[in-house]
Amino acid sequence: MLRCPNCNSHDLGKVGTNQYYCWHCFVELSVTGGRIEAVYQVEEDGSLSSLNDLFLDRPNQANP
């Protein structure tokens, strides 16, 4: 079962194809194949701010 990477909650709602929203900490997740691909904070105006640098373990593209 999918958990929020921020608060570890299971209380996620589906808001689009492969997109989920955490009702506890208000982040939106993009999921592909059961793996979280992107994490966003939903701002007061409805815009999204990327939190990928905090939650996704990706190699630094600048330093090979």
C-alpha positions as CSV (number, residue, x, y, z in Angstrom):
1,M,0.0,0.0,0.0
2,L,1.3,3.5,-0.9
3,R,2.3,5.8,1.9
4,C,3.0,9.5,1.9
5,P,6.8,10.1,1.9
6,N,6.4,13.2,4.1
7,C,4.1,12.0,6.9
8,N,3.9,8.2,6.3
9,S,0.1,8.3,6.1
10,H,-2.0,5.9,4.1
11,D,-4.8,8.5,3.8
12,L,-4.2,9.3,0.2
13,G,-6.9,10.3,-2.3
14,K,-6.6,9.9,-6.1
15,V,-6.8,13.2,-7.9
16,G,-5.8,12.2,-11.4
17,T,-4.2,9.5,-13.5
18,N,-1.3,8.3,-11.4
19,Q,-1.7,11.3,-9.0
20,Y,-2.5,11.2,-5.3
21,Y,-3.1,13.7,-2.6
22,C,-2.2,13.3,1.1
23,W,-5.0,14.6,3.3
24,H,-2.7,14.9,6.4
25,C,0.2,17.0,5.1
26,F,-1.2,18.4,1.8
27,V,1.3,17.1,-0.7
28,E,0.6,15.7,-4.1
29,L,2.4,12.6,-5.5
30,S,2.9,11.4,-9.0
31,V,3.2,7.6,-9.1
32,T,4.3,5.3,-11.9
33,G,4.5,1.6,-11.6
34,G,4.0,1.8,-7.8
35,R,7.1,4.1,-7.5
36,I,6.8,7.8,-6.5
37,E,8.1,9.9,-9.4
38,A,7.4,13.4,-8.1
39,V,6.3,15.1,-4.9
40,Y,4.7,18.6,-4.8
41,Q,3.4,20.9,-2.0
42,V,0.1,22.4,-2.8
43,E,0.2,26.2,-2.2
44,E,-2.7,28.3,-1.0
45,D,-3.3,29.6,-4.5
46,G,-3.5,26.0,-5.9
47,S,-0.1,26.1,-7.5
48,L,2.4,23.3,-7.0
49,S,5.9,23.6,-5.6
50,S,8.3,20.7,-6.2
51,L,9.7,18.8,-3.2
52,N,11.6,16.3,-5.3
53,D,15.0,17.4,-4.0
54,L,13.8,16.5,-0.5
55,F,12.1,13.2,-1.1
56,L,13.4,11.5,-4.2
57,D,16.8,9.8,-4.2
58,R,18.2,10.6,-7.6
59,P,21.8,11.0,-8.6
60,N,23.0,14.5,-9.1
61,Q,23.1,15.1,-12.8
62,A,25.8,17.8,-12.5
63,N,28.3,15.4,-10.9
64,P,28.7,12.2,-12.9
